[in-house]
């Protein structure tokens, strides 16, 4: 007779077989998932406010995605696109070239993870510009490989003990209005944090040495920090004046997460390179660099690529994702979700002193928890308590932020109204249970 699995048993087995450094916030082991609900091996259901860290925008096991994966797997799963190509990556690239902001010719390189795509965007920018310097931002997260770990801002746990880091990476403050690095207030500040790039050229790196500036439209792991509307336009204009390329890391913000297909649409900026991953293929490993065609084509033959890049099963899943967005009006749904969730989080801020700030774009929203609103002392322990409370009551939710005090919401966009209401009610109960 087959032994029934339990979360506790699997956790013990994990501790023996998986490195401790590959951590997990929850000992909830998944048996199945549909839409915005996850069922663990013991049969308990959880409303999902994590979406696999922004990977499941179209929901878990969407029938269209499952059908596309099955159909492709029955035909072939791999030949290597560089050796024996096939149609799916070509079709997907054409669609992405049309969807990604930019009234210019584009082409797409497919690879496997967000970090790999960021690496390639930087590599291509350096090759095309014949310059080495890259400017990244405080609170940024771009991945865990050597280069992307260097670009990432937070030291623990992502960088601690893993140096030395990649050279020619420079870091400047970001538009974090709640904790302004310049001690100013918006809008009287006139977005001085963007103009600071000019000063940065004087004190840190000359513009003639800089290949690209890389930024997330909304910083994800750094705390869901969404800059003022003017920020990226000013930053982009300075880049243009100094012949510097601009890389938009849309790994977490892309594919409808902010109510637009790509978050840079909120800022009316057309980046030279847009990095896509996560929800692109609904859980299948796939990422891409969508860039200006003349820059992408500047690379010598076989200078970019990889064995698994543009995997046929992943590309078919991504094509299904784009169909779902169109057929189910998911962008409209995302906008409506954003308004509803923002309204509830704003109400939480009015009611609970611990909620210092509510921010984000569309349904990519978060609350920053503080022990004292006047001093803005971060409350990381309380954020962890809220997440633990929620899991115990059937809601999966994540904490983020460089100060580990931000509770973020990344529910699948297909979540039902009842599921959303139940999840938000559990979250409010968690806030109400806190004692400072």
Residue pairs with C-beta under 8 A, 6 or more apart in sequence:
5 29
5 31
5 41
5 42
6 41
6 42
7 27
7 28
7 29
7 40
7 41
7 42
8 27
10 27
10 29
10 41
11 27
11 29
14 24
23 157
25 387
25 398
25 399
26 391
26 396
28 38
28 40
28 44
28 46
28 391
28 396
29 40
29 41
30 38
30 39
30 40
30 41
31 39
31 40
31 41
31 43
32 38
32 39
32 61
33 39
33 48
33 60
33 61
34 59
34 60
34 61
35 59
35 60
35 61
35 62
35 412
35 414
35 415
35 416
35 419
36 47
36 48
36 59
36 60
36 411
36 412
36 414
36 415
36 416
36 419
37 45
37 46
37 47
37 48
37 60
37 419
38 45
38 46
38 48
38 60
38 396
39 45
39 46
40 46
44 394
45 394
46 391
46 394
46 395
46 396
47 394
47 395
47 396
47 411
47 415
47 419
47 422
47 423
47 426
48 56
48 60
48 396
48 411
48 412
48 415
49 390
49 395
49 396
49 397
49 398
49 409
49 410
49 411
49 423
49 427
50 396
50 397
50 398
50 410
50 411
51 57
51 279
51 410
51 411
51 412
52 283
53 252
53 278
53 398
53 410
54 220
54 252
54 257
54 278
54 279
54 364
54 410
55 278
55 279
55 282
55 283
56 279
56 282
56 283
56 412
57 255
57 256
57 257
57 279
57 282
57 321
57 330
57 412
57 413
58 65
58 279
58 282
58 321
58 324
58 325
58 330
58 412
58 413
58 414
59 412
59 413
59 414
59 415
60 283
60 412
62 282
62 320
62 324
62 414
64 320
64 323
64 324
65 282
65 283
65 317
65 320
65 321
65 324
67 320
68 316
68 317
68 319
68 320
69 284
69 313
69 316
69 317
71 316
72 88
72 312
72 313
72 316
73 313
75 312
76 86
76 312
77 311
77 312
77 313
78 308
78 311
78 312
79 85
79 86
79 312
80 307
80 308
81 89
81 110
81 305
81 309
81 310
82 302
82 305
82 309
86 312
88 310
88 312
88 315
88 316
88 319
89 110
89 310
89 312
89 315
91 315
91 319
92 108
92 110
92 315
92 318
92 319
92 322
93 107
93 108
93 110
93 288
95 319
95 322
96 106
96 108
96 276
96 288
96 290
97 105
97 106
97 107
97 108
97 290
99 261
99 262
99 322
100 106
100 262
100 274
100 276
100 290
101 262
101 264
101 265
101 269
101 270
101 271
101 274
102 270
102 271
102 274
102 292
103 270
104 270
104 292
104 293
105 292
105 293
105 294
106 290
106 291
106 292
106 293
106 296
107 290
107 291
107 293
107 296
107 297
108 288
108 289
108 290
108 291
108 296
109 117
109 120
109 124
109 288
109 289
109 291
109 296
109 304
109 305
109 309
110 286
110 287
110 288
110 309
110 310
110 315
111 117
111 120
111 287
111 288
111 289
111 306
111 308
111 309
112 285
112 286
112 287
112 306
112 308
112 309
112 311
113 143
113 277
113 285
113 287
114 142
114 143
114 249
114 251
114 252
114 275
114 277
114 278
114 287
115 142
115 143
115 144
115 145
115 148
116 145
116 287
116 306
117 251
117 275
117 276
117 277
117 287
117 288
117 289
118 142
118 143
118 147
118 148
118 151
118 214
118 247
118 249
118 251
118 275
119 143
119 145
119 147
119 148
120 289
120 304
121 212
121 214
121 247
121 273
121 275
121 289
121 291
122 134
122 147
122 151
122 211
122 212
122 214
122 247
123 304
124 273
124 289
124 291
124 295
124 296
124 298
124 299
124 304
125 134
125 211
125 212
125 245
125 247
125 272
125 273
125 295
126 132
126 134
126 211
126 212
127 298
127 299
127 303
128 245
128 295
128 298
128 299
129 211
129 212
129 243
129 244
129 245
131 208
131 209
131 210
131 211
132 167
132 168
132 209
132 211
133 168
133 169
133 170
133 205
133 209
133 210
133 211
134 151
134 168
134 169
134 170
134 210
134 211
134 212
134 213
134 214
135 170
135 171
135 172
135 197
135 200
135 205
135 210
135 212
135 213
135 214
135 244
136 142
136 151
136 152
136 153
136 169
136 170
136 171
136 213
136 214
136 215
137 153
137 171
137 172
137 173
137 174
137 215
137 219
138 153
138 171
138 172
138 173
138 174
138 176
138 181
138 222
138 402
139 153
139 154
139 174
139 176
139 219
139 222
139 223
139 225
139 401
139 402
140 151
140 152
140 153
140 171
140 174
140 214
140 215
140 216
140 219
140 222
141 152
141 153
141 154
141 158
141 216
141 219
141 220
141 221
141 222
142 148
142 151
142 152
142 214
142 216
142 249
142 251
143 149
143 151
143 152
144 152
144 158
146 165
146 166
147 166
147 169
149 158
149 159
149 162
149 165
150 159
150 165
150 166
150 169
151 169
151 214
152 158
152 159
152 221
153 171
153 222
153 402
154 221
154 222
154 402
159 165
168 209
170 200
170 204
170 205
170 210
172 196
172 197
172 200
172 204
173 181
173 182
173 193
173 196
174 181
174 193
174 215
174 219
174 222
174 225
174 227
175 191
175 193
175 194
175 225
175 227
175 228
175 231
176 223
176 225
177 185
177 186
177 227
177 228
178 225
178 356
178 357
178 359
178 368
178 376
179 376
180 186
180 189
180 193
181 193
182 189
182 192
182 193
182 196
184 192
186 228
187 228
191 227
191 228
191 230
191 231
191 234
193 227
193 231
194 230
194 231
194 232
194 234
194 235
194 238
195 234
195 238
197 213
197 235
197 238
197 239
198 238
201 207
201 210
201 242
207 242
207 243
207 244
210 242
210 244
211 244
211 245
212 244
212 245
212 246
212 247
212 272
212 273
213 235
213 239
213 244
213 245
213 246
213 247
214 246
214 247
214 249
215 232
215 235
215 246
215 247
215 248
215 249
216 222
216 248
216 249
216 250
216 251
216 252
216 253
217 226
217 232
217 248
217 249
217 250
217 253
217 258
217 262
217 263
217 264
217 266
217 267
217 361
218 224
218 225
218 226
218 252
218 253
218 258
218 263
218 360
218 361
218 364
219 225
220 251
220 252
220 253
220 400
221 252
221 400
221 401
222 400
222 401
222 402
223 366
223 368
223 400
223 401
223 402
223 403
223 406
224 359
224 360
224 364
224 365
224 366
224 400
224 401
224 406
224 408
225 359
226 359
226 360
226 361
227 267
229 266
229 267
231 267
232 264
232 267
232 269
233 267
233 268
233 269
235 246
236 246
236 269
236 271
238 244
239 245
239 246
245 272
245 273
245 295
246 269
246 271
246 272
246 273
247 271
247 272
247 273
247 274
247 275
248 262
248 263
248 264
248 269
248 271
248 273
248 274
248 275
249 275
250 262
250 263
250 264
250 274
250 275
250 276
251 275
251 276
251 277
251 278
251 287
252 278
252 364
253 262
253 263
253 361
253 364
254 261
254 262
254 263
254 274
254 276
254 277
254 278
254 279
254 280
255 261
255 262
255 276
255 278
255 279
255 280
255 321
255 325
256 279
256 325
256 330
256 331
256 334
256 413
257 263
257 279
257 334
257 362
257 363
257 364
257 410
258 266
258 334
258 338
258 360
258 361
258 362
258 363
258 364
259 331
259 334
259 335
259 338
259 361
259 362
259 363
260 266
260 331
260 362
261 325
261 331
262 274
262 276
263 361
263 364
264 270
264 271
264 274
266 361
272 291
272 292
272 295
273 289
273 290
273 291
273 292
273 295
274 289
274 290
274 291
275 287
275 288
275 289
275 290
276 287
276 288
276 289
276 290
277 286
277 287
277 288
279 321
280 286
280 287
280 288
280 318
280 321
281 314
281 315
281 317
281 318
281 321
282 317
282 318
282 320
282 321
283 317
284 311
284 313
284 314
284 317
284 318
285 308
285 311
285 314
286 310
286 311
286 314
286 315
286 317
286 318
289 296
324 330
325 331
328 414
330 413
330 414
333 413
333 414
334 362
334 363
334 413
335 362
337 362
337 363
337 411
337 413
337 415
337 420
338 360
338 361
338 362
338 363
338 364
338 365
340 420
341 363
341 365
341 409
341 420
341 424
342 358
342 360
342 365
344 424
344 428
345 355
345 358
345 365
345 367
345 409
346 358
348 355
348 358
348 367
348 427
348 428
348 431
349 355
349 356
349 357
349 358
349 367
352 431
352 432
352 434
353 373
353 436
354 369
354 370
354 371
354 379
354 382
354 431
354 434
354 436
355 367
355 368
355 369
355 431
356 367
356 368
356 369
356 370
356 373
356 376
357 367
357 368
357 370
358 365
358 366
358 367
358 368
359 365
359 366
359 368
360 366
363 409
363 411
363 413
364 409
364 410
365 408
365 409
366 400
366 401
366 406
366 407
366 408
366 409
367 406
367 407
368 378
368 401
368 405
368 406
369 378
369 379
369 380
369 382
369 383
369 386
369 405
369 406
369 407
370 376
370 377
370 378
370 379
370 405
371 377
371 378
371 379
371 382
371 436
378 401
378 403
378 404
378 405
379 405
379 436
380 399
380 403
380 404
380 405
382 405
382 434
382 436
383 399
383 401
383 404
383 405
383 406
383 407
384 399
384 404
385 430
385 433
385 434
386 397
386 399
386 407
386 427
386 430
386 431
386 434
387 397
387 398
387 399
387 407
387 430
389 426
389 429
389 430
389 433
390 396
390 397
390 426
390 427
390 430
391 397
393 426
393 429
393 430
394 426
395 422
395 423
395 426
395 427
397 407
397 408
397 409
397 423
397 427
398 407
398 408
398 410
399 405
399 406
399 407
399 408
400 406
400 408
407 427
411 420
411 423
415 423
